[in-house]
Amino acid sequence: MTEQRLGVLDAIVCEVLQDLSTEEAAAAARNYRSLRRQGKTVRKTIDCLIATFCLNGGHTLLHCDSDFNPFEEHLGLQVIHPPSAA
């Protein structure tokens, strides 16, 4: 496994997204609608915003939330899936 640089996202995401622009919000809505047309429903708006933020910025998302899977499968979101906890 190669080393990768990761940013830790938790409450910091809220701070980043407080400065959400109209363009970013519109892009998140477009991504949501695109996935809905493909029969995929993302349950949380914040997940759309986070995924779009990563897509637009070329960031890789470390997650264990299935709501991000459609972004990976259909929109090209780069992700790292953590190993399952045993």
PDB file with SEQRES, HELIX, SHEET and CRYST1 records, atoms N, CA, C and O in Angstrom:
SEQRES   1 A   86  MET THR GLU GLN ARG LEU GLY VAL LEU ASP ALA ILE VAL          
SEQRES   2 A   86  CYS GLU VAL LEU GLN ASP LEU SER THR GLU GLU ALA ALA          
SEQRES   3 A   86  ALA ALA ALA ARG ASN TYR ARG SER LEU ARG ARG GLN GLY          
SEQRES   4 A   86  LYS THR VAL ARG LYS THR ILE ASP CYS LEU ILE ALA THR          
SEQRES   5 A   86  PHE CYS LEU ASN GLY GLY HIS THR LEU LEU HIS CYS ASP          
SEQRES   6 A   86  SER ASP PHE ASN PRO PHE GLU GLU HIS LEU GLY LEU GLN          
SEQRES   7 A   86  VAL ILE HIS PRO PRO SER ALA ALA                              
HELIX    1 AA1 ALA A   11  LEU A   17  1                                   7    
HELIX    2 AA2 THR A   22  ARG A   37  1                                  16    
HELIX    3 AA3 THR A   45  GLY A   57  1                                  13    
HELIX    4 AA4 SER A   66  PHE A   68  5                                   3    
HELIX    5 AA5 ASN A   69  LEU A   75  1                                   7    
SHEET    1 AA1 2 LEU A  61  LEU A  62  0                                        
SHEET    2 AA1 2 VAL A  79  ILE A  80  1                                        
CRYST1    1.000    1.000    1.000  90.00  90.00  90.00 P 1           1          
ATOM      1  N   MET A   1       0.854  -1.187   0.000  1.00  0.00           N  
ATOM      2  CA  MET A   1       0.000   0.000   0.000  1.00  0.00           C  
ATOM      3  C   MET A   1       0.891   1.238   0.000  1.00  0.00           C  
ATOM      4  O   MET A   1       1.855   1.315   0.763  1.00  0.00           O  
ATOM      5  N   THR A   2       0.575   2.188  -0.840  1.00  0.00           N  
ATOM      6  CA  THR A   2       1.348   3.425  -0.903  1.00  0.00           C  
ATOM      7  C   THR A   2       0.852   4.398   0.155  1.00  0.00           C  
ATOM      8  O   THR A   2      -0.311   4.367   0.557  1.00  0.00           O  
ATOM      9  N   GLU A   3       1.748   5.251   0.590  1.00  0.00           N  
ATOM     10  CA  GLU A   3       1.358   6.263   1.559  1.00  0.00           C  
ATOM     11  C   GLU A   3       0.556   7.349   0.864  1.00  0.00           C  
ATOM     12  O   GLU A   3       0.847   7.725  -0.271  1.00  0.00           O  
ATOM     13  N   GLN A   4      -0.460   7.848   1.561  1.00  0.00           N  
ATOM     14  CA  GLN A   4      -1.270   8.931   1.032  1.00  0.00           C  
ATOM     15  C   GLN A   4      -1.464   9.969   2.108  1.00  0.00           C  
ATOM     16  O   GLN A   4      -1.522   9.654   3.297  1.00  0.00           O  
ATOM     17  N   ARG A   5      -1.560  11.186   1.687  1.00  0.00           N  
ATOM     18  CA  ARG A   5      -1.806  12.292   2.607  1.00  0.00           C  
ATOM     19  C   ARG A   5      -3.306  12.426   2.803  1.00  0.00           C  
ATOM     20  O   ARG A   5      -4.052  12.524   1.828  1.00  0.00           O  
ATOM     21  N   LEU A   6      -3.755  12.431   4.045  1.00  0.00           N  
ATOM     22  CA  LEU A   6      -5.186  12.507   4.345  1.00  0.00           C  
ATOM     23  C   LEU A   6      -5.470  13.701   5.237  1.00  0.00           C  
ATOM     24  O   LEU A   6      -4.674  14.047   6.110  1.00  0.00           O  
ATOM     25  N   GLY A   7      -6.607  14.319   5.007  1.00  0.00           N  
ATOM     26  CA  GLY A   7      -7.104  15.352   5.906  1.00  0.00           C  
ATOM     27  C   GLY A   7      -8.196  14.739   6.759  1.00  0.00           C  
ATOM     28  O   GLY A   7      -9.002  13.954   6.259  1.00  0.00           O  
ATOM     29  N   VAL A   8      -8.235  15.073   8.008  1.00  0.00           N  
ATOM     30  CA  VAL A   8      -9.259  14.552   8.899  1.00  0.00           C  
ATOM     31  C   VAL A   8     -10.464  15.486   8.838  1.00  0.00           C  
ATOM     32  O   VAL A   8     -10.355  16.680   9.118  1.00  0.00           O  
ATOM     33  N   LEU A   9     -11.605  14.929   8.471  1.00  0.00           N  
ATOM     34  CA  LEU A   9     -12.815  15.732   8.348  1.00  0.00           C  
ATOM     35  C   LEU A   9     -13.816  15.298   9.418  1.00  0.00           C  
ATOM     36  O   LEU A   9     -14.211  14.133   9.476  1.00  0.00           O  
ATOM     37  N   ASP A  10     -14.211  16.225  10.243  1.00  0.00           N  
ATOM     38  CA  ASP A  10     -15.263  15.983  11.224  1.00  0.00           C  
ATOM     39  C   ASP A  10     -15.994  17.296  11.407  1.00  0.00           C  
ATOM     40  O   ASP A  10     -16.665  17.753  10.481  1.00  0.00           O  
ATOM     41  N   ALA A  11     -15.888  17.904  12.541  1.00  0.00           N  
ATOM     42  CA  ALA A  11     -16.539  19.192  12.743  1.00  0.00           C  
ATOM     43  C   ALA A  11     -15.929  20.259  11.839  1.00  0.00           C  
ATOM     44  O   ALA A  11     -16.559  21.285  11.581  1.00  0.00           O  
ATOM     45  N   ILE A  12     -14.731  20.032  11.365  1.00  0.00           N  
ATOM     46  CA  ILE A  12     -14.069  20.978  10.470  1.00  0.00           C  
ATOM     47  C   ILE A  12     -14.866  21.142   9.184  1.00  0.00           C  
ATOM     48  O   ILE A  12     -14.880  22.224   8.597  1.00  0.00           O  
ATOM     49  N   VAL A  13     -15.532  20.077   8.739  1.00  0.00           N  
ATOM     50  CA  VAL A  13     -16.334  20.152   7.523  1.00  0.00           C  
ATOM     51  C   VAL A  13     -17.378  21.250   7.646  1.00  0.00           C  
ATOM     52  O   VAL A  13     -17.616  21.991   6.692  1.00  0.00           O  
ATOM     53  N   CYS A  14     -17.997  21.361   8.803  1.00  0.00           N  
ATOM     54  CA  CYS A  14     -18.999  22.419   9.006  1.00  0.00           C  
ATOM     55  C   CYS A  14     -18.376  23.791   8.810  1.00  0.00           C  
ATOM     56  O   CYS A  14     -18.979  24.668   8.192  1.00  0.00           O  
ATOM     57  N   GLU A  15     -17.186  23.976   9.326  1.00  0.00           N  
ATOM     58  CA  GLU A  15     -16.527  25.265   9.171  1.00  0.00           C  
ATOM     59  C   GLU A  15     -16.223  25.556   7.707  1.00  0.00           C  
ATOM     60  O   GLU A  15     -16.405  26.678   7.235  1.00  0.00           O  
ATOM     61  N   VAL A  16     -15.761  24.537   6.997  1.00  0.00           N  
ATOM     62  CA  VAL A  16     -15.453  24.721   5.570  1.00  0.00           C  
ATOM     63  C   VAL A  16     -16.722  25.046   4.807  1.00  0.00           C  
ATOM     64  O   VAL A  16     -16.736  25.964   3.987  1.00  0.00           O  
ATOM     65  N   LEU A  17     -17.787  24.305   5.066  1.00  0.00           N  
ATOM     66  CA  LEU A  17     -19.018  24.464   4.308  1.00  0.00           C  
ATOM     67  C   LEU A  17     -19.806  25.713   4.690  1.00  0.00           C  
ATOM     68  O   LEU A  17     -20.724  26.102   3.969  1.00  0.00           O  
ATOM     69  N   GLN A  18     -19.464  26.347   5.811  1.00  0.00           N  
ATOM     70  CA  GLN A  18     -20.126  27.604   6.146  1.00  0.00           C  
ATOM     71  C   GLN A  18     -19.855  28.654   5.082  1.00  0.00           C  
ATOM     72  O   GLN A  18     -20.645  29.580   4.896  1.00  0.00           O  
ATOM     73  N   ASP A  19     -18.747  28.507   4.394  1.00  0.00           N  
ATOM     74  CA  ASP A  19     -18.399  29.433   3.327  1.00  0.00           C  
ATOM     75  C   ASP A  19     -18.835  28.910   1.968  1.00  0.00           C  
ATOM     76  O   ASP A  19     -18.283  29.301   0.939  1.00  0.00           O  
ATOM     77  N   LEU A  20     -19.817  28.032   1.963  1.00  0.00           N  
ATOM     78  CA  LEU A  20     -20.319  27.426   0.741  1.00  0.00           C  
ATOM     79  C   LEU A  20     -20.841  28.497  -0.197  1.00  0.00           C  
ATOM     80  O   LEU A  20     -21.632  29.357   0.189  1.00  0.00           O  
ATOM     81  N   SER A  21     -20.384  28.427  -1.426  1.00  0.00           N  
ATOM     82  CA  SER A  21     -20.840  29.407  -2.403  1.00  0.00           C  
ATOM     83  C   SER A  21     -22.109  28.916  -3.093  1.00  0.00           C  
ATOM     84  O   SER A  21     -22.459  27.739  -3.018  1.00  0.00           O  
ATOM     85  N   THR A  22     -22.775  29.822  -3.753  1.00  0.00           N  
ATOM     86  CA  THR A  22     -23.968  29.468  -4.525  1.00  0.00           C  
ATOM     87  C   THR A  22     -23.614  28.457  -5.601  1.00  0.00           C  
ATOM     88  O   THR A  22     -24.390  27.539  -5.869  1.00  0.00           O  
ATOM     89  N   GLU A  23     -22.453  28.614  -6.219  1.00  0.00           N  
ATOM     90  CA  GLU A  23     -22.027  27.693  -7.271  1.00  0.00           C  
ATOM     91  C   GLU A  23     -21.831  26.283  -6.720  1.00  0.00           C  
ATOM     92  O   GLU A  23     -22.206  25.303  -7.363  1.00  0.00           O  
ATOM     93  N   GLU A  24     -21.239  26.184  -5.521  1.00  0.00           N  
ATOM     94  CA  GLU A  24     -21.018  24.863  -4.920  1.00  0.00           C  
ATOM     95  C   GLU A  24     -22.340  24.208  -4.536  1.00  0.00           C  
ATOM     96  O   GLU A  24     -22.518  23.003  -4.711  1.00  0.00           O  
ATOM     97  N   ALA A  25     -23.256  25.003  -4.016  1.00  0.00           N  
ATOM     98  CA  ALA A  25     -24.570  24.469  -3.664  1.00  0.00           C  
ATOM     99  C   ALA A  25     -25.307  23.992  -4.911  1.00  0.00           C  
ATOM    100  O   ALA A  25     -25.958  22.948  -4.893  1.00  0.00           O  
ATOM    101  N   ALA A  26     -25.202  24.751  -5.981  1.00  0.00           N  
ATOM    102  CA  ALA A  26     -25.853  24.361  -7.232  1.00  0.00           C  
ATOM    103  C   ALA A  26     -25.219  23.091  -7.791  1.00  0.00           C  
ATOM    104  O   ALA A  26     -25.923  22.229  -8.316  1.00  0.00           O  
ATOM    105  N   ALA A  27     -23.907  22.967  -7.685  1.00  0.00           N  
ATOM    106  CA  ALA A  27     -23.222  21.762  -8.160  1.00  0.00           C  
ATOM    107  C   ALA A  27     -23.657  20.544  -7.350  1.00  0.00           C  
ATOM    108  O   ALA A  27     -23.846  19.465  -7.911  1.00  0.00           O  
ATOM    109  N   ALA A  28     -23.815  20.706  -6.039  1.00  0.00           N  
ATOM    110  CA  ALA A  28     -24.280  19.605  -5.194  1.00  0.00           C  
ATOM    111  C   ALA A  28     -25.698  19.186  -5.590  1.00  0.00           C  
ATOM    112  O   ALA A  28     -26.018  17.997  -5.617  1.00  0.00           O  
ATOM    113  N   ALA A  29     -26.533  20.161  -5.892  1.00  0.00           N  
ATOM    114  CA  ALA A  29     -27.904  19.857  -6.322  1.00  0.00           C  
ATOM    115  C   ALA A  29     -27.897  19.137  -7.666  1.00  0.00           C  
ATOM    116  O   ALA A  29     -28.674  18.204  -7.872  1.00  0.00           O  
ATOM    117  N   ARG A  30     -27.033  19.557  -8.578  1.00  0.00           N  
ATOM    118  CA  ARG A  30     -26.926  18.878  -9.877  1.00  0.00           C  
ATOM    119  C   ARG A  30     -26.467  17.429  -9.695  1.00  0.00           C  
ATOM    120  O   ARG A  30     -26.983  16.521 -10.346  1.00  0.00           O  
ATOM    121  N   ASN A  31     -25.503  17.225  -8.814  1.00  0.00           N  
ATOM    122  CA  ASN A  31     -25.037  15.865  -8.548  1.00  0.00           C  
ATOM    123  C   ASN A  31     -26.151  15.018  -7.953  1.00  0.00           C  
ATOM    124  O   ASN A  31     -26.319  13.858  -8.330  1.00  0.00           O  
ATOM    125  N   TYR A  32     -26.908  15.585  -7.031  1.00  0.00           N  
ATOM    126  CA  TYR A  32     -28.039  14.867  -6.436  1.00  0.00           C  
ATOM    127  C   TYR A  32     -29.038  14.454  -7.518  1.00  0.00           C  
ATOM    128  O   TYR A  32     -29.461  13.299  -7.569  1.00  0.00           O  
ATOM    129  N   ARG A  33     -29.410  15.399  -8.380  1.00  0.00           N  
ATOM    130  CA  ARG A  33     -30.380  15.100  -9.444  1.00  0.00           C  
ATOM    131  C   ARG A  33     -29.834  14.077 -10.439  1.00  0.00           C  
ATOM    132  O   ARG A  33     -30.575  13.221 -10.923  1.00  0.00           O  
ATOM    133  N   SER A  34     -28.558  14.166 -10.739  1.00  0.00           N  
ATOM    134  CA  SER A  34     -27.942  13.202 -11.643  1.00  0.00           C  
ATOM    135  C   SER A  34     -28.031  11.790 -11.070  1.00  0.00           C  
ATOM    136  O   SER A  34     -28.343  10.840 -11.788  1.00  0.00           O  
ATOM    137  N   LEU A  35     -27.759  11.661  -9.794  1.00  0.00           N  
ATOM    138  CA  LEU A  35     -27.841  10.345  -9.160  1.00  0.00           C  
ATOM    139  C   LEU A  35     -29.286   9.860  -9.078  1.00  0.00           C  
ATOM    140  O   LEU A  35     -29.547   8.670  -9.254  1.00  0.00           O  
ATOM    141  N   ARG A  36     -30.218  10.758  -8.816  1.00  0.00           N  
ATOM    142  CA  ARG A  36     -31.641  10.375  -8.765  1.00  0.00           C  
ATOM    143  C   ARG A  36     -32.112   9.854 -10.118  1.00  0.00           C  
ATOM    144  O   ARG A  36     -32.867   8.884 -10.180  1.00  0.00           O  
ATOM    145  N   ARG A  37     -31.669  10.494 -11.209  1.00  0.00           N  
ATOM    146  CA  ARG A  37     -32.030  10.021 -12.548  1.00  0.00           C  
ATOM    147  C   ARG A  37     -31.518   8.604 -12.796  1.00  0.00           C  
ATOM    148  O   ARG A  37     -32.085   7.860 -13.596  1.00  0.00           O  
ATOM    149  N   GLN A  38     -30.453   8.243 -12.111  1.00  0.00           N  
ATOM    150  CA  GLN A  38     -29.877   6.905 -12.243  1.00  0.00           C  
ATOM    151  C   GLN A  38     -30.439   5.934 -11.205  1.00  0.00           C  
ATOM    152  O   GLN A  38     -29.967   4.804 -11.074  1.00  0.00           O  
ATOM    153  N   GLY A  39     -31.455   6.394 -10.471  1.00  0.00           N  
ATOM    154  CA  GLY A  39     -32.103   5.532  -9.487  1.00  0.00           C  
ATOM    155  C   GLY A  39     -31.401   5.451  -8.147  1.00  0.00           C  
ATOM    156  O   GLY A  39     -31.710   4.571  -7.344  1.00  0.00           O  
ATOM    157  N   LYS A  40     -30.467   6.344  -7.889  1.00  0.00           N  
ATOM    158  CA  LYS A  40     -29.720   6.355  -6.626  1.00  0.00           C  
ATOM    159  C   LYS A  40     -30.186   7.531  -5.783  1.00  0.00           C  
ATOM    160  O   LYS A  40     -30.264   8.657  -6.275  1.00  0.00           O  
ATOM    161  N   THR A  41     -30.493   7.283  -4.530  1.00  0.00           N  
ATOM    162  CA  THR A  41     -30.929   8.347  -3.631  1.00  0.00           C  
ATOM    163  C   THR A  41     -29.902   8.538  -2.526  1.00  0.00           C  
ATOM    164  O   THR A  41     -29.576   7.602  -1.797  1.00  0.00           O  
ATOM    165  N   VAL A  42     -29.401   9.746  -2.412  1.00  0.00           N  
ATOM    166  CA  VAL A  42     -28.516  10.111  -1.311  1.00  0.00           C  
ATOM    167  C   VAL A  42     -29.408  10.689  -0.225  1.00  0.00           C  
ATOM    168  O   VAL A  42     -30.155  11.636  -0.468  1.00  0.00           O  
ATOM    169  N   ARG A  43     -29.332  10.122   0.970  1.00  0.00           N  
ATOM    170  CA  ARG A  43     -30.280  10.468   2.030  1.00  0.00           C  
ATOM    171  C   ARG A  43     -29.990  11.787   2.735  1.00  0.00           C  
ATOM    172  O   ARG A  43     -30.902  12.391   3.300  1.00  0.00           O  
ATOM    173  N   LYS A  44     -28.744  12.245   2.716  1.00  0.00           N  
ATOM    174  CA  LYS A  44     -28.409  13.441   3.490  1.00  0.00           C  
ATOM    175  C   LYS A  44     -27.811  14.527   2.596  1.00  0.00           C  
ATOM    176  O   LYS A  44     -26.901  14.270   1.808  1.00  0.00           O  
ATOM    177  N   THR A  45     -28.324  15.710   2.731  1.00  0.00           N  
ATOM    178  CA  THR A  45     -27.824  16.854   1.967  1.00  0.00           C  
ATOM    179  C   THR A  45     -26.352  17.089   2.251  1.00  0.00           C  
ATOM    180  O   THR A  45     -25.590  17.396   1.335  1.00  0.00           O  
ATOM    181  N   ILE A  46     -25.936  16.949   3.505  1.00  0.00           N  
ATOM    182  CA  ILE A  46     -24.535  17.206   3.849  1.00  0.00           C  
ATOM    183  C   ILE A  46     -23.614  16.262   3.083  1.00  0.00           C  
ATOM    184  O   ILE A  46     -22.501  16.643   2.721  1.00  0.00           O  
ATOM    185  N   ASP A  47     -24.069  15.030   2.832  1.00  0.00           N  
ATOM    186  CA  ASP A  47     -23.253  14.093   2.061  1.00  0.00           C  
ATOM    187  C   ASP A  47     -23.081  14.572   0.621  1.00  0.00           C  
ATOM    188  O   ASP A  47     -22.005  14.418   0.042  1.00  0.00           O  
ATOM    189  N   CYS A  48     -24.115  15.142   0.049  1.00  0.00           N  
ATOM    190  CA  CYS A  48     -24.015  15.723  -1.300  1.00  0.00           C  
ATOM    191  C   CYS A  48     -23.018  16.868  -1.317  1.00  0.00           C  
ATOM    192  O   CYS A  48     -22.220  16.989  -2.246  1.00  0.00           O  
ATOM    193  N   LEU A  49     -23.063  17.700  -0.302  1.00  0.00           N  
ATOM    194  CA  LEU A  49     -22.147  18.836  -0.229  1.00  0.00           C  
ATOM    195  C   LEU A  49     -20.708  18.375  -0.054  1.00  0.00           C  
ATOM    196  O   LEU A  49     -19.807  18.898  -0.709  1.00  0.00           O  
ATOM    197  N   ILE A  50     -20.481  17.397   0.826  1.00  0.00           N  
ATOM    198  CA  ILE A  50     -19.124  16.907   1.068  1.00  0.00           C  
ATOM    199  C   ILE A  50     -18.578  16.240  -0.186  1.00  0.00           C  
ATOM    200  O   ILE A  50     -17.444  16.505  -0.587  1.00  0.00           O  
ATOM    201  N   ALA A  51     -19.374  15.377  -0.807  1.00  0.00           N  
ATOM    202  CA  ALA A  51     -18.916  14.676  -2.009  1.00  0.00           C  
ATOM    203  C   ALA A  51     -18.616  15.657  -3.130  1.00  0.00           C  
ATOM    204  O   ALA A  51     -17.616  15.508  -3.834  1.00  0.00           O  
ATOM    205  N   THR A  52     -19.467  16.652  -3.302  1.00  0.00           N  
ATOM    206  CA  THR A  52     -19.255  17.658  -4.353  1.00  0.00           C  
ATOM    207  C   THR A  52     -18.018  18.487  -4.063  1.00  0.00           C  
ATOM    208  O   THR A  52     -17.251  18.796  -4.975  1.00  0.00           O  
ATOM    209  N   PHE A  53     -17.820  18.846  -2.824  1.00  0.00           N  
ATOM    210  CA  PHE A  53     -16.614  19.572  -2.412  1.00  0.00           C  
ATOM    211  C   PHE A  53     -15.375  18.773  -2.819  1.00  0.00           C  
ATOM    212  O   PHE A  53     -14.428  19.328  -3.375  1.00  0.00           O  
ATOM    213  N   CYS A  54     -15.386  17.479  -2.541  1.00  0.00           N  
ATOM    214  CA  CYS A  54     -14.248  16.623  -2.880  1.00  0.00           C  
ATOM    215  C   CYS A  54     -14.092  16.469  -4.385  1.00  0.00           C  
ATOM    216  O   CYS A  54     -12.978  16.545  -4.903  1.00  0.00           O  
ATOM    217  N   LEU A  55     -15.195  16.254  -5.090  1.00  0.00           N  
ATOM    218  CA  LEU A  55     -15.141  16.130  -6.547  1.00  0.00           C  
ATOM    219  C   LEU A  55     -14.565  17.388  -7.186  1.00  0.00           C  
ATOM    220  O   LEU A  55     -13.673  17.307  -8.031  1.00  0.00           O  
ATOM    221  N   ASN A  56     -15.068  18.534  -6.788  1.00  0.00           N  
ATOM    222  CA  ASN A  56     -14.645  19.804  -7.385  1.00  0.00           C  
ATOM    223  C   ASN A  56     -13.200  20.151  -7.060  1.00  0.00           C  
ATOM    224  O   ASN A  56     -12.501  20.767  -7.865  1.00  0.00           O  
ATOM    225  N   GLY A  57     -12.757  19.750  -5.866  1.00  0.00           N  
ATOM    226  CA  GLY A  57     -11.399  20.091  -5.445  1.00  0.00           C  
ATOM    227  C   GLY A  57     -10.371  19.020  -5.732  1.00  0.00           C  
ATOM    228  O   GLY A  57      -9.186  19.203  -5.450  1.00  0.00           O  
ATOM    229  N   GLY A  58     -10.816  17.883  -6.300  1.00  0.00           N  
ATOM    230  CA  GLY A  58      -9.881  16.793  -6.566  1.00  0.00           C  
ATOM    231  C   GLY A  58      -9.399  16.101  -5.307  1.00  0.00           C  
ATOM    232  O   GLY A  58      -8.299  15.549  -5.283  1.00  0.00           O  
ATOM    233  N   HIS A  59     -10.215  16.124  -4.254  1.00  0.00           N  
ATOM    234  CA  HIS A  59      -9.844  15.505  -2.983  1.00  0.00           C  
ATOM    235  C   HIS A  59     -10.322  14.059  -2.937  1.00  0.00           C  
ATOM    236  O   HIS A  59     -11.341  13.710  -3.532  1.00  0.00           O  
ATOM    237  N   THR A  60      -9.582  13.234  -2.230  1.00  0.00           N  
ATOM    238  CA  THR A  60      -9.977  11.855  -1.977  1.00  0.00           C  
ATOM    239  C   THR A  60     -10.680  11.826  -0.628  1.00  0.00           C  
ATOM    240  O   THR A  60     -10.218  12.438   0.335  1.00  0.00           O  
ATOM    241  N   LEU A  61     -11.797  11.115  -0.564  1.00  0.00           N  
ATOM    242  CA  LEU A  61     -12.606  11.068   0.652  1.00  0.00           C  
ATOM    243  C   LEU A  61     -12.420   9.734   1.359  1.00  0.00           C  
ATOM    244  O   LEU A  61     -12.617   8.675   0.762  1.00  0.00           O  
ATOM    245  N   LEU A  62     -12.042   9.785   2.621  1.00  0.00           N  
ATOM    246  CA  LEU A  62     -11.979   8.615   3.485  1.00  0.00           C  
ATOM    247  C   LEU A  62     -13.331   8.512   4.165  1.00  0.00           C  
ATOM    248  O   LEU A  62     -13.749   9.439   4.860  1.00  0.00           O  
ATOM    249  N   HIS A  63     -14.024   7.388   3.973  1.00  0.00           N  
ATOM    250  CA  HIS A  63     -15.370   7.278   4.537  1.00  0.00           C  
ATOM    251  C   HIS A  63     -15.765   5.835   4.759  1.00  0.00           C  
ATOM    252  O   HIS A  63     -15.155   4.915   4.214  1.00  0.00           O  
ATOM    253  N   CYS A  64     -16.792   5.652   5.567  1.00  0.00           N  
ATOM    254  CA  CYS A  64     -17.429   4.341   5.742  1.00  0.00           C  
ATOM    255  C   CYS A  64     -18.949   4.535   5.735  1.00  0.00           C  
ATOM    256  O   CYS A  64     -19.666   3.888   6.497  1.00  0.00           O  
ATOM    257  N   ASP A  65     -19.427   5.423   4.875  1.00  0.00           N  
ATOM    258  CA  ASP A  65     -20.839   5.775   4.767  1.00  0.00           C  
ATOM    259  C   ASP A  65     -21.322   5.398   3.364  1.00  0.00           C  
ATOM    260  O   ASP A  65     -20.828   5.924   2.367  1.00  0.00           O  
ATOM    261  N   SER A  66     -22.278   4.496   3.301  1.00  0.00           N  
ATOM    262  CA  SER A  66     -22.747   4.003   1.999  1.00  0.00           C  
ATOM    263  C   SER A  66     -23.377   5.087   1.139  1.00  0.00           C  
ATOM    264  O   SER A  66     -23.512   4.891  -0.069  1.00  0.00           O  
ATOM    265  N   ASP A  67     -23.768   6.216   1.705  1.00  0.00           N  
ATOM    266  CA  ASP A  67     -24.339   7.302   0.904  1.00  0.00           C  
ATOM    267  C   ASP A  67     -23.326   7.881  -0.085  1.00  0.00           C  
ATOM    268  O   ASP A  67     -23.718   8.522  -1.059  1.00  0.00           O  
ATOM    269  N   PHE A  68     -22.035   7.664   0.149  1.00  0.00           N  
ATOM    270  CA  PHE A  68     -21.023   8.167  -0.780  1.00  0.00           C  
ATOM    271  C   PHE A  68     -20.770   7.211  -1.940  1.00  0.00           C  
ATOM    272  O   PHE A  68     -20.167   7.599  -2.940  1.00  0.00           O  
ATOM    273  N   ASN A  69     -21.219   5.976  -1.819  1.00  0.00           N  
ATOM    274  CA  ASN A  69     -20.951   4.985  -2.871  1.00  0.00           C  
ATOM    275  C   ASN A  69     -21.451   5.405  -4.249  1.00  0.00           C  
ATOM    276  O   ASN A  69     -20.721   5.218  -5.223  1.00  0.00           O  
ATOM    277  N   PRO A  70     -22.662   5.965  -4.388  1.00  0.00           N  
ATOM    278  CA  PRO A  70     -23.095   6.390  -5.728  1.00  0.00           C  
ATOM    279  C   PRO A  70     -22.200   7.477  -6.329  1.00  0.00           C  
ATOM    280  O   PRO A  70     -22.018   7.531  -7.546  1.00  0.00           O  
ATOM    281  N   PHE A  71     -21.652   8.327  -5.490  1.00  0.00           N  
ATOM    282  CA  PHE A  71     -20.736   9.356  -5.988  1.00  0.00           C  
ATOM    283  C   PHE A  71     -19.468   8.708  -6.538  1.00  0.00           C  
ATOM    284  O   PHE A  71     -18.917   9.156  -7.543  1.00  0.00           O  
ATOM    285  N   GLU A  72     -19.017   7.662  -5.876  1.00  0.00           N  
ATOM    286  CA  GLU A  72     -17.846   6.926  -6.341  1.00  0.00           C  
ATOM    287  C   GLU A  72     -18.177   6.158  -7.625  1.00  0.00           C  
ATOM    288  O   GLU A  72     -17.437   6.238  -8.605  1.00  0.00           O  
ATOM    289  N   GLU A  73     -19.273   5.427  -7.618  1.00  0.00           N  
ATOM    290  CA  GLU A  73     -19.624   4.549  -8.731  1.00  0.00           C  
ATOM    291  C   GLU A  73     -20.060   5.297  -9.986  1.00  0.00           C  
ATOM    292  O   GLU A  73     -19.761   4.860 -11.098  1.00  0.00           O  
ATOM    293  N   HIS A  74     -20.756   6.410  -9.826  1.00  0.00           N  
ATOM    294  CA  HIS A  74     -21.360   7.081 -10.980  1.00  0.00           C  
ATOM    295  C   HIS A  74     -20.758   8.440 -11.325  1.00  0.00           C  
ATOM    296  O   HIS A  74     -20.879   8.897 -12.461  1.00  0.00           O  
ATOM    297  N   LEU A  75     -20.108   9.092 -10.356  1.00  0.00           N  
ATOM    298  CA  LEU A  75     -19.595  10.437 -10.622  1.00  0.00           C  
ATOM    299  C   LEU A  75     -18.077  10.532 -10.511  1.00  0.00           C  
ATOM    300  O   LEU A  75     -17.503  11.600 -10.723  1.00  0.00           O  
ATOM    301  N   GLY A  76     -17.423   9.412 -10.176  1.00  0.00           N  
ATOM    302  CA  GLY A  76     -15.965   9.400 -10.164  1.00  0.00           C  
ATOM    303  C   GLY A  76     -15.302   9.906  -8.901  1.00  0.00           C  
ATOM    304  O   GLY A  76     -14.116  10.234  -8.926  1.00  0.00           O  
ATOM    305  N   LEU A  77     -16.036   9.980  -7.785  1.00  0.00           N  
ATOM    306  CA  LEU A  77     -15.434  10.402  -6.526  1.00  0.00           C  
ATOM    307  C   LEU A  77     -14.324   9.430  -6.147  1.00  0.00           C  
ATOM    308  O   LEU A  77     -14.532   8.217  -6.126  1.00  0.00           O  
ATOM    309  N   GLN A  78     -13.161   9.961  -5.853  1.00  0.00           N  
ATOM    310  CA  GLN A  78     -12.042   9.140  -5.393  1.00  0.00           C  
ATOM    311  C   GLN A  78     -12.195   8.923  -3.887  1.00  0.00           C  
ATOM    312  O   GLN A  78     -12.357   9.877  -3.126  1.00  0.00           O  
ATOM    313  N   VAL A  79     -12.141   7.655  -3.468  1.00  0.00           N  
ATOM    314  CA  VAL A  79     -12.365   7.348  -2.063  1.00  0.00           C  
ATOM    315  C   VAL A  79     -11.326   6.365  -1.546  1.00  0.00           C  
ATOM    316  O   VAL A  79     -10.685   5.635  -2.302  1.00  0.00           O  
ATOM    317  N   ILE A  80     -11.189   6.377  -0.241  1.00  0.00           N  
ATOM    318  CA  ILE A  80     -10.432   5.367   0.493  1.00  0.00           C  
ATOM    319  C   ILE A  80     -11.426   4.762   1.467  1.00  0.00           C  
ATOM    320  O   ILE A  80     -12.042   5.469   2.264  1.00  0.00           O  
ATOM    321  N   HIS A  81     -11.573   3.449   1.394  1.00  0.00           N  
ATOM    322  CA  HIS A  81     -12.446   2.750   2.327  1.00  0.00           C  
ATOM    323  C   HIS A  81     -11.577   2.208   3.454  1.00  0.00           C  
ATOM    324  O   HIS A  81     -10.657   1.430   3.200  1.00  0.00           O  
ATOM    325  N   PRO A  82     -11.855   2.611   4.708  1.00  0.00           N  
ATOM    326  CA  PRO A  82     -11.050   2.091   5.808  1.00  0.00           C  
ATOM    327  C   PRO A  82     -11.304   0.599   5.990  1.00  0.00           C  
ATOM    328  O   PRO A  82     -12.374   0.096   5.648  1.00  0.00           O  
ATOM    329  N   PRO A  83     -10.320  -0.098   6.527  1.00  0.00           N  
ATOM    330  CA  PRO A  83     -10.527  -1.522   6.798  1.00  0.00           C  
ATOM    331  C   PRO A  83     -11.678  -1.696   7.781  1.00  0.00           C  
ATOM    332  O   PRO A  83     -11.869  -0.870   8.674  1.00  0.00           O  
ATOM    333  N   SER A  84     -12.433  -2.753   7.617  1.00  0.00           N  
ATOM    334  CA  SER A  84     -13.560  -3.027   8.522  1.00  0.00           C  
ATOM    335  C   SER A  84     -13.028  -3.319   9.916  1.00  0.00           C  
ATOM    336  O   SER A  84     -12.028  -4.016  10.092  1.00  0.00           O  
ATOM    337  N   ALA A  85     -13.730  -2.761  10.904  1.00  0.00           N  
ATOM    338  CA  ALA A  85     -13.387  -3.054  12.290  1.00  0.00           C  
ATOM    339  C   ALA A  85     -13.907  -4.426  12.653  1.00  0.00           C  
ATOM    340  O   ALA A  85     -15.064  -4.751  12.385  1.00  0.00           O  
ATOM    341  N   ALA A  86     -13.074  -5.214  13.250  1.00  0.00           N  
ATOM    342  CA  ALA A  86     -13.490  -6.585  13.615  1.00  0.00           C  
ATOM    343  C   ALA A  86     -13.919  -6.674  15.043  1.00  0.00           C  
ATOM    344  O   ALA A  86     -14.297  -7.750  15.508  1.00  0.00           O  
TER     345      ALA A  86                                                      
END                                                                             
